[in-house]
Amino acid sequence: MRPHRAPAATCTVVAAVAALTLLSGCGTAGGLKSAGDAPSAVEPKGLWPELPPASSAPYDYGEGETAKIPGIKVTGGDVRRLDPVTVAQAGLKAKTDRDSGLDELPDSTVRQIEACRTAPDDCPVLPPYYRDLTGDGRDELVLGIRMPDQQLAVRVYMPDGDGLTRIMSTYDAVISVELAGRDLIMRAPSVIPGYEYRTAWSWDDRQRAMLPTRDEILRTPEHRKAPRPQRTPTGSATNPSAGTSPPTPSADATAGPGTPTPSGSAAGTR
């Protein structure tokens, strides 16, 4: 069926009426008003152009580092079928594509992971979460591992063929860990009162890894500021709860079944 076209004369009349309405409306109350001149765009100004560019990074933060996890088979590319403790234990033997040293866990944490079957109450592996972070239509596995000094290691695993590849590994003392769309967001305390660090990790197709694409320092939201101590009817002050809340992934993330929930908090200071 061909599209219906209005006669040319009708189009001309409609256009004329529309133009007249627009012109008359500009002068009436509630019409269009100028907001003033738009500010001129200013190009970036390069400072100290005589300085030679750096040829190598001064520090290795482990970004872009990946590792094949030995002995793990992902049936049908479904990471939900994997046991998180088995993945964490196999990851202790993984060889990274480059050695930043940031993937290493403290000896005490390694011993706890190895003993998760016999001492589940001390197992540092937190319940898993799942989210398609790479955009390929398959979920990735997100694991948290408690470390000493209230540190938390966060690792992301991607189904790779019938195997498993770790595409992110970092650690910090965190306020919260969140899944937002295809980003994994970590918040950590700042030494500046009333501020916190916010780092968003995102999948990078070129590097084939999760990279920290946004790293910011922001004012702490009002709802997370420490409440003032409240007084009891007898006049004595009530002690506020010590410490901060453990990392809380987003509510729409899905935790895996059958995973022991370890005790303790992963909050702390950077």
Solvent accessible surface area in square Angstrom, and as a share of the most:
residue,aa,sasa,rsa
1,M,240,1.07
2,R,216,0.79
3,P,105,0.66
4,H,168,0.75
5,R,199,0.73
6,A,51,0.40
7,P,88,0.56
8,A,83,0.65
9,A,74,0.57
10,T,66,0.38
11,C,68,0.41
12,T,92,0.54
13,V,93,0.54
14,V,93,0.53
15,A,63,0.49
16,A,61,0.48
17,V,89,0.51
18,A,59,0.46
19,A,53,0.41
20,L,124,0.62
21,T,85,0.49
22,L,111,0.55
23,L,133,0.66
24,S,68,0.44
25,G,31,0.29
26,C,61,0.36
27,G,75,0.72
28,T,84,0.49
29,A,109,0.84
30,G,80,0.77
31,G,24,0.23
32,L,140,0.70
33,K,177,0.75
34,S,108,0.70
35,A,111,0.86
36,G,55,0.53
37,D,147,0.76
38,A,90,0.70
39,P,127,0.80
40,S,99,0.64
41,A,107,0.83
42,V,138,0.80
43,E,142,0.64
44,P,130,0.82
45,K,166,0.71
46,G,57,0.55
47,L,120,0.60
48,W,166,0.58
49,P,123,0.77
50,E,129,0.58
51,L,116,0.58
52,P,111,0.70
53,P,127,0.80
54,A,95,0.74
55,S,121,0.78
56,S,86,0.56
57,A,82,0.64
58,P,116,0.73
59,Y,151,0.57
60,D,70,0.36
61,Y,144,0.55
62,G,7,0.06
63,E,62,0.28
64,G,5,0.05
65,E,12,0.06
66,T,23,0.14
67,A,4,0.03
68,K,128,0.54
69,I,8,0.04
70,P,61,0.38
71,G,87,0.84
72,I,19,0.10
73,K,143,0.61
74,V,1,0.01
75,T,73,0.43
76,G,78,0.75
77,G,8,0.08
78,D,50,0.26
79,V,1,0.00
80,R,104,0.38
81,R,162,0.59
82,L,26,0.13
83,D,58,0.30
84,P,8,0.05
85,V,4,0.02
86,T,56,0.32
87,V,1,0.00
88,A,1,0.00
89,Q,46,0.20
90,A,16,0.13
91,G,3,0.03
92,L,55,0.27
93,K,152,0.65
94,A,16,0.12
95,K,172,0.73
96,T,39,0.23
97,D,91,0.47
98,R,90,0.33
99,D,120,0.62
100,S,25,0.16
101,G,33,0.32
102,L,51,0.25
103,D,23,0.12
104,E,125,0.56
105,L,22,0.11
106,P,47,0.29
107,D,105,0.54
108,S,44,0.29
109,T,0,0.00
110,V,38,0.22
111,R,149,0.54
112,Q,71,0.32
113,I,0,0.00
114,E,109,0.49
115,A,37,0.29
116,C,5,0.03
117,R,137,0.50
118,T,121,0.70
119,A,37,0.29
120,P,62,0.39
121,D,117,0.61
122,D,81,0.42
123,C,1,0.00
124,P,0,0.00
125,V,0,0.00
126,L,36,0.18
127,P,33,0.21
128,P,0,0.00
129,Y,49,0.19
130,Y,9,0.04
131,R,41,0.15
132,D,33,0.17
133,L,0,0.00
134,T,12,0.07
135,G,42,0.41
136,D,72,0.37
137,G,67,0.64
138,R,90,0.33
139,D,41,0.21
140,E,0,0.00
141,L,1,0.01
142,V,13,0.07
143,L,1,0.01
144,G,10,0.10
145,I,1,0.00
146,R,46,0.17
147,M,25,0.11
148,P,61,0.38
149,D,129,0.67
150,Q,89,0.40
151,Q,40,0.18
152,L,3,0.02
153,A,3,0.02
154,V,3,0.02
155,R,5,0.02
156,V,0,0.00
157,Y,0,0.00
158,M,10,0.04
159,P,1,0.01
160,D,49,0.25
161,G,58,0.56
162,D,94,0.49
163,G,17,0.17
164,L,2,0.01
165,T,12,0.07
166,R,4,0.02
167,I,1,0.01
168,M,3,0.01
169,S,16,0.11
170,T,24,0.14
171,Y,89,0.34
172,D,25,0.13
173,A,0,0.00
174,V,0,0.00
175,I,28,0.14
176,S,12,0.08
177,V,10,0.06
178,E,45,0.20
179,L,9,0.04
180,A,49,0.38
181,G,52,0.50
182,R,124,0.45
183,D,27,0.14
184,L,0,0.00
185,I,6,0.03
186,M,11,0.05
187,R,37,0.13
188,A,3,0.02
189,P,21,0.13
190,S,18,0.12
191,V,129,0.74
192,I,85,0.43
193,P,123,0.77
194,G,39,0.38
195,Y,81,0.31
196,E,0,0.00
197,Y,53,0.20
198,R,43,0.16
199,T,17,0.10
200,A,0,0.00
201,W,19,0.07
202,S,17,0.11
203,W,29,0.10
204,D,45,0.23
205,D,103,0.53
206,R,234,0.85
207,Q,85,0.38
208,R,130,0.48
209,A,0,0.00
210,M,1,0.00
211,L,41,0.21
212,P,51,0.32
213,T,73,0.42
214,R,103,0.38
215,D,100,0.52
216,E,66,0.29
217,I,77,0.39
218,L,67,0.33
219,R,186,0.68
220,T,24,0.14
221,P,41,0.26
222,E,135,0.60
223,H,151,0.67
224,R,75,0.27
225,K,95,0.40
226,A,95,0.73
227,P,106,0.67
228,R,206,0.75
229,P,83,0.52
230,Q,128,0.57
231,R,179,0.65
232,T,47,0.27
233,P,147,0.92
234,T,122,0.71
235,G,41,0.39
236,S,66,0.43
237,A,60,0.47
238,T,64,0.37
239,N,137,0.70
240,P,79,0.50
241,S,108,0.70
242,A,102,0.79
243,G,66,0.63
244,T,78,0.45
245,S,76,0.49
246,P,69,0.43
247,P,21,0.13
248,T,87,0.50
249,P,32,0.20
250,S,28,0.18
251,A,110,0.85
252,D,104,0.54
253,A,14,0.11
254,T,62,0.36
255,A,52,0.40
256,G,10,0.10
257,P,126,0.79
258,G,84,0.81
259,T,18,0.11
260,P,51,0.32
261,T,109,0.63
262,P,13,0.08
263,S,81,0.52
264,G,62,0.60
265,S,45,0.29
266,A,3,0.02
267,A,1,0.01
268,G,12,0.12
269,T,107,0.62
270,R,127,0.46
